[in-house]
Amino acid sequence: GVAISKDGDPTLIGCTVHSCNSGISVVEGGHGTFKNVEVHDNATCQVEVVDCRLQPPVLEECIIGPGPSLGVMVRSSGTCIMSNSSISGNALIGFLLDGAGA
C-alpha cells in the first residue's frame, strides 16, 4: 500500500491501491492529495488517517472498497477531507471515526 508520515505530501491521481495489508495510511503529520484513486481488497483498512490534524489528507472522487475489513478509519486527532467519493462493500464499517478524530 501507500504509507505517508512526517510531512510527506504526495499527490496521487488516477491510481489503484489493492491487495496489500493496508491501502493508504496517512499518519503522524503526513498529508497528501488523492484524486480519482481506487482503494480496494486490502486486508485491514482501505484508508487510515491518524494524528493528521494540521494539514489533513484530501480524498476527491475516490472509490473506497470493497474490502474484508474497514473502509475509512479516522482516529487519534486525525482529520481528512473527502468529496465526491464513494465508500461501499467493506465487510465491517464503511467510515469509522474513533476518539478525537474528525
Secondary structure in CASP SS format (residue, H / E / C, confidence):
PFRMAT SS
TARGET T0000
AUTHOR 0000-0000-0000
METHOD secondary structure of the structure
MODEL  1
G C 1.00
V E 1.00
A E 1.00
I E 1.00
S C 1.00
K C 1.00
D C 1.00
G C 1.00
D C 1.00
P C 1.00
T E 1.00
L E 1.00
I E 1.00
G C 1.00
C C 1.00
T E 1.00
V E 1.00
H E 1.00
S C 1.00
C C 1.00
N C 1.00
S C 1.00
G C 1.00
I E 1.00
S E 1.00
V E 1.00
V E 1.00
E C 1.00
G C 1.00
G C 1.00
H C 1.00
G C 1.00
T E 1.00
F E 1.00
K E 1.00
N C 1.00
V C 1.00
E E 1.00
V E 1.00
H E 1.00
D C 1.00
N C 1.00
A C 1.00
T C 1.00
C C 1.00
Q C 1.00
V E 1.00
E E 1.00
V E 1.00
V E 1.00
D E 1.00
C E 1.00
R C 1.00
L C 1.00
Q C 1.00
P C 1.00
P C 1.00
V E 1.00
L E 1.00
E E 1.00
E C 1.00
C C 1.00
I E 1.00
I E 1.00
G C 1.00
P C 1.00
G E 1.00
P C 1.00
S C 1.00
L C 1.00
G C 1.00
V E 1.00
M E 1.00
V E 1.00
R E 1.00
S E 1.00
S E 1.00
G E 1.00
T C 1.00
C C 1.00
I E 1.00
M E 1.00
S E 1.00
N C 1.00
S C 1.00
S E 1.00
I E 1.00
S C 1.00
G C 1.00
N E 1.00
A C 1.00
L C 1.00
I C 1.00
G C 1.00
F E 1.00
L E 1.00
L E 1.00
D E 1.00
G C 1.00
A C 1.00
G C 1.00
A C 1.00
END
